[in-house]
Amino acid sequence: MAPHPGRLRRALSTHWYAWAMVAPVVAVIGVIVGYPLVRGMYLSTTNADEANVERTIGVNHIPATYESVGLDNYRAILDDGVFWDRLTWTVVWTVSCVGLSFVIGLALANMLNRKLRGRSFYRMALILPWAVPAFVSVFTWRLLFNEKKGVLNKILAGGGIDAIPWLNDPTWAKISVITVNVWLGVPFMLVAMLGGLQSIPGELYEAAEMDGASAWQRFRHITLPGLRTVSSTVVLISAIWTFNMFPVIFLLTRGGPGDATEILVTYAYRLSFVVSPRDFAGSAAWGVLILLLLSLFAVVYRRALRKQGEVW
């Protein structure tokens, strides 16, 4: 009697066409993402920096001389208060941006889900920030935040209010970067929430209204449960994006003033491309820690959703 083929062989024989279509994508992702990831993990266990990596100067080829140091880079990072300061601000930044974007996006989605004159125009206007390249939006906000010639301070001056050092004061700089990122993130939340609202059957609202339920009760017992699947997904995606939101911080404040707005990813960039000598091993270690933190967050978040009956 011939042995039964294994599960993998059955899947390959049954769905060979699908596997053939997916294989090129998997290969490209493996080259673009997989190799740099493995390389970064390896470098994080060495003492590689600008002075000892392989390089070519003119006609001279200098081989790499860095050595393995095990987990010393990780110990140094975790023992340094700089990491915990950056992590604290990164968490505050992520929670603030995601929370505000979600609340504002949900409120606007509820407004635009009703019948009102010019609804299509409002939808397009609110989605516009999503269509504009992020660096263009950030540079525009940078002009608005200019302490001497910015529009915002000119408006305040017209009301007799002193100019605010938006990007030169640590507290105001943090408020500024959060404001810009929320402005960029609201359209994504709006589109997702609007799609979720339109998937909720209207009969539920009609039945609740006939039973005497107030607007708040309908929102709490119909809208929020109906949006649970959509909201749980977009919150996770938005949290990961925001945690690694390099362009807003780098282009608006470059982590300043001082290091007040520096998040984990911008500090890793600074180690590898700004400081001298460039610390490739340290930057790689920071990158691996960022990956581990996000993976841990995703696992905990998924388990919390499963306890609530959500599966994805």
N, C-alpha and C positions, 0 to 999 in steps of 0.2 A: 504494500500500500504506500503510495507516494505521500511524502510529508506535506502538510498544509503550508502554503507560503506565509511568511510573516506579514504583520500589519503594514510595514513600510513598503514591502514589495507589492502588496495588494493595492495600496494607494497609488504607487507609481504606475502600475499596469492599468488601473482603472482611470486615473486622472492624468495620464501622461501628457496630454495636450496642455492642461493647465500648468503643470510643472514646467513644461517647455517655455510657456509664455512668461512665467515668473522668474525663471533662471537668469535671464540677462539683468533684470532689475536687482536680484539678489547679488549677482556678481558685482554690479556697479556700486551698490551700497557697501558691499564688503571691502571694495578698494577705497572708496571715498571716506567711509566711516570706520570700518573695522580695522584697517591697517593703522590709521592715526591713533585710534583708541589703544590698540595693543602697544604701539610705539610709545605713546605717552605714559602708559602704565610702566613700561620698562624704564624709561628715562626717570620716572619718579623714584626709582630705587637706586639711582646713581648720583654722582656729584657733578653731572654735566653742566657746564656753563660756557660762556662765550670764549673762554681762554683754552678749553681743553676738548672742544668738539672737533670733528673732522671738518676741514675747510681748505680752500684753495686761494692762495694769494699770488696773483700773477701766474707764473709758470710753476710755482712751488706748491706741492700738495702736502698738507700737514695732516697726518692721521690722528684719529681720536685717541685721547689719553685718559678719558674719565674712567672711573672705577665704580663698582657696585658698593653701595653703602647700606643695603638692606632697607629697613624702615626708619632710618635716621631722619630723613626729611619729614616724615609724618610726625615723628616724635617732636621734632623742633617746631613744627607748625602748631601742634596741639598744646605745646607748653608755652607758646607765645601768646600774649594777650591781644596782639594784633588780630589774630584769627577770630577770637571770640567777639572782639569789638565789631569787626566786619560782618560776622555772622548775625549778631544782634540787629544791626542796622539793616542787613539784607532781609531778615525776617519781618521787621517792622515795615520796610519798604514794600515787600511782597503782600503782606496782609492788608496794608492800607490801600494799595493800588487795586488789588483784586476785590476787596470789599466794597470800595467806592464805585468801581466800574460795574460791579454786579448790581448794586442798589440803584444806581442811576440808569443803567441799561434796562433793568426790570421796570422801573417807573416809566421810562420813555416807551418801552414796548407796550405797556398797558395803555398808555395814552394813544399810541398809533394803532392799536388793535381795535379802536372804536371808529365809528363812522364820523368823520369830520371833514370839512371843506379843505382841500389842498393837502390831503393826507399823503399822496404820492410825492408831492414836492418836499414835505417835511421828512419823509423817509429818505429820499435821495440826499437832502442836505445833511442829515445826521450820519449817513454812511460815508459822506465825502472824506472825513479825516482818515478813514480806512484806505481810501483809494490813493491818497497822496503819499509818496514815499516818505518813510519815517525821517530820513535825514533832512528833507525839505521842511517838514513840520517842526523839527527840533530847532533848525536854524531860524525859522520864523518866530518861534517862541523866544529864542535867545535875543532877537531884536526887540521883542515886546518887553522883555525883562531888563533891558539895558538901563542902568541906574540913572544916567544923565540924559539920554535921548530916547528912552523907551516910551512907548505909547501909554503903558500902564501908569508910570510915574507922572506923565504929563496930565493924565486924567485926575490923578490924586492931587497934583499941584493946583489944578483948576478948582478943586474943592477945599483948598487951603490945608492939605495934608502933606507932611514932609515926605520926600522921596524914600522909598524902601529899597535897601540893598539886596535885591532879590537873589542875586547869585554870589554876593560877597559876604553874606552873613550865614553861619552854619545852619541856623534854624530855618531862615527864609529859603536857603538853598534846598533844604530837604523838602519843604513845602512846594517849592517850584518844580522839582523833578517829579514829585508825586502828581502834581497837577497836570503836567505834560503827559505823563504816562497814562493817567486816567483818561485824558482827552483822546489819546490814541486807542485806548482799550474799550471805551464805551461802544463804538460801532459794532465790534465783534459780539459783545454781550447783547446789544440791541437786536441784531439779526438772529442770534440763537434763541433769545427769549421770545421774540415775535413769532418765530417758527413753532416754538413749543406752545405758545398761546393759541395759535390757529389750529393746533392739533387737538385741543380740548373740545369735546362736543358742546355745542351751544345749549343743548337740551338740559344739561346739568345746571347751568345758570338759570334757565327759565323755571325749572322745577324748584330750585332753591329760592328764587324770588317769589314764587307763588306760595311757598311755605313761610314767607315772612323773614327770610334771612337778610341781614343788612349787607351793605357793600363790603365791609370789613370781614364779615363771616364768610361771604362768597369767596373773597380773596384768600382767606386763611384755609378754608376747608375744600376748595375746589382748585383755585389757581395754583397755590404752592404745591400741593400733592401732584397736580398734573404736570408741573414743571420739574419735578424732582429728578427724573432721569436726565433731562437736558441740562439742568443746572449743575448736577454733580459732575458731568463730563466737562462742561465749559470752565468750571471752577478749577478743575485739575489742570486742564490745558493752559489756562490763563496763569495759574500759579507757576507752572514750569517756565512759561515764556517770561514772566515778570522776574522770576528769580535769576534768570540769565539775560535780562534786558540790558545788553551792553550799549547800544547806540544812544539811548536817552541820557544815561549818566555820562558817558564819555564825551558826547558832542555838546551837551549843555553845560556841564561843570567840570569835566575831566576829573571827577572825583573830589573836587574842591568845594569850598575853600579849604585849603589844607588837605585833609583826607575825610572831611565831614560826610560826603555823599558817596564815598568809595564802597562798592559792594564786592562780593567775593570774586566775581568774574572780571571786574575791572582791575582788581588788585593782581589777579593772576596774569592778566595782560601786561600790567606794569612791570612785573618781575621779568617777563620774557622779552619785552620790546622797548622798555623805557629806561630802567636802571642800568647802570654799568658797573661791573660786567653783568651781562644779561644772564639771569639764573634760570636756565631751561629746566633743570631738575626740580627746583622749587616750584616753578610755574606748573609743571606737569603734576606735581603732588597736590597742589591746590585744585587743579582740574579734576583729578581723581576724587578728591574729597567732595567737590561739588556734585559729581556724578553719584557718589554714594549717598549723599544727603537727599538728592532728588529721588533716587530709587527707594530709599527708606520711606520718604514721604508718600510716594505712590503706593507702596505696599500697605502702609498704615491706613491711608485714605481708602484703599480698596476694601480692606477688612472692615472698616467702619461702615462702608456702604453695604457690604454683604450682611452685616448685622441688622441693617435697616430694611433688608429685603431686596436691595438693588444688586444686580449682577451685570458685570460688563467685562 
